[in-house]
Amino acid sequence: MKRLLWIAPLILSMAEPIKDNIKVEVEDQAGVRHHFNGLACGGRNYLKVKEGNVEYSVDFNNLKSLEVLSSEKDRLKLKLYFKNGGVREFYAPANLYCKTKSSIGEAGFYLKDVKAIFIKKEDKKHEKI
């Protein structure tokens, strides 16, 4: 048991930081829209989804939006809308927890409590040297 307590901080520190170069609008199941900066789900700055027996890692910068279609046992059925115009359905764990930043502070939510997420890449102006 003592070994597990020693390893826990190491495992938690391996989580990737919130990707903050995107603006995110989250519509929850109650219909309330929240505006955030950055997104990390499951401790990753990309979305892990499955189609059949194949697992994909989808970069948030490649997504226009995602919609939670349904909850089936221990997984969610998602519809992903890609910036290149593609639309595909995938599955993700029902207990997937996402973290983000707001003007108030850090925010978190379970993907199962979301109706849709809209993603916009933040435009960063480059200075000429």
C-alpha positions in Angstrom: 0.0 0.0 0.0 2.8 2.4 0.8 4.3 1.8 -2.6 1.0 2.9 -4.3 1.0 6.1 -2.3 4.5 6.9 -3.4 3.7 6.2 -7.1 0.5 8.2 -7.2 2.1 11.7 -7.4 4.4 10.4 -10.1 1.4 9.1 -12.2 -0.6 12.3 -11.6 2.4 14.5 -12.7 2.4 12.6 -16.1 -0.9 14.1 -17.1 -0.5 16.5 -20.0 -1.2 20.2 -19.5 -4.4 21.8 -20.7 -4.0 22.7 -24.3 -4.8 26.4 -24.1 -4.4 27.5 -27.7 -8.1 26.9 -28.4 -11.3 28.5 -27.3 -14.0 26.1 -26.2 -17.7 26.5 -25.8 -19.4 23.7 -23.9 -23.2 23.2 -23.9 -24.1 21.0 -20.9 -27.2 18.7 -20.7 -29.1 21.5 -19.0 -28.6 23.7 -22.1 -26.2 26.2 -20.3 -23.3 27.4 -22.5 -19.9 27.8 -20.9 -16.9 29.6 -22.5 -13.4 28.3 -21.8 -9.8 28.4 -22.9 -8.0 25.1 -23.5 -9.1 21.6 -23.0 -7.7 18.3 -21.6 -9.8 15.1 -21.4 -8.6 12.1 -19.5 -5.4 13.9 -18.6 -4.6 14.3 -22.3 -4.6 17.3 -24.6 -6.3 15.1 -27.3 -9.4 12.9 -27.3 -9.0 9.1 -27.1 -11.9 7.5 -29.0 -12.7 4.0 -30.4 -14.3 2.8 -33.6 -14.7 -1.0 -33.5 -11.5 -2.4 -32.1 -9.3 0.5 -33.2 -8.4 3.3 -30.9 -7.8 6.9 -32.2 -6.1 9.9 -30.6 -7.9 13.0 -32.1 -6.1 16.3 -31.7 -8.6 19.0 -30.5 -7.2 21.4 -33.2 -8.6 19.0 -35.9 -12.1 19.2 -34.5 -14.8 21.8 -35.2 -17.2 20.3 -32.6 -18.4 17.1 -31.0 -21.8 16.0 -29.9 -22.6 13.4 -27.3 -25.3 11.3 -28.9 -26.0 8.7 -26.2 -24.8 6.8 -23.2 -24.6 3.0 -23.6 -23.6 1.1 -20.4 -20.0 2.3 -19.7 -19.4 4.2 -22.9 -20.6 7.3 -24.8 -21.5 7.5 -28.4 -20.0 10.7 -29.9 -20.3 12.4 -33.3 -17.1 14.3 -34.2 -17.2 17.1 -36.7 -13.8 17.7 -38.2 -12.4 21.0 -39.6 -11.8 19.3 -42.9 -15.5 18.7 -43.3 -15.6 15.0 -42.2 -18.1 13.6 -39.7 -17.6 10.3 -37.9 -19.1 8.5 -34.9 -16.9 7.0 -32.2 -17.1 5.7 -28.7 -15.4 7.1 -25.5 -15.6 6.0 -21.9 -18.6 7.3 -20.0 -16.5 8.4 -17.1 -14.2 10.6 -19.2 -13.3 13.7 -17.2 -12.3 16.9 -18.9 -10.6 20.0 -17.5 -10.3 23.5 -18.9 -9.6 27.1 -17.8 -12.1 29.9 -17.4 -11.9 33.6 -16.4 -12.9 32.4 -12.9 -10.4 29.6 -12.6 -10.0 25.9 -13.6 -13.2 24.1 -14.5 -14.0 20.4 -14.9 -16.8 18.2 -16.2 -17.7 14.7 -17.2 -18.2 14.3 -20.9 -21.5 12.4 -20.1 -22.9 15.7 -18.7 -22.2 17.5 -22.0 -24.5 17.9 -25.0 -21.9 19.5 -27.3 -18.5 21.0 -27.4 -17.5 23.7 -30.0 -13.8 24.2 -30.6 -12.2 27.3 -32.2 -8.5 27.7 -32.6 -7.2 30.9 -31.1 -5.6 33.3 -33.5 -2.2 34.4 -32.3 -0.7 37.4 -34.1 3.0 37.1 -34.9 5.2 40.0 -34.4 7.7 41.0 -37.1 11.3 41.2 -35.9 
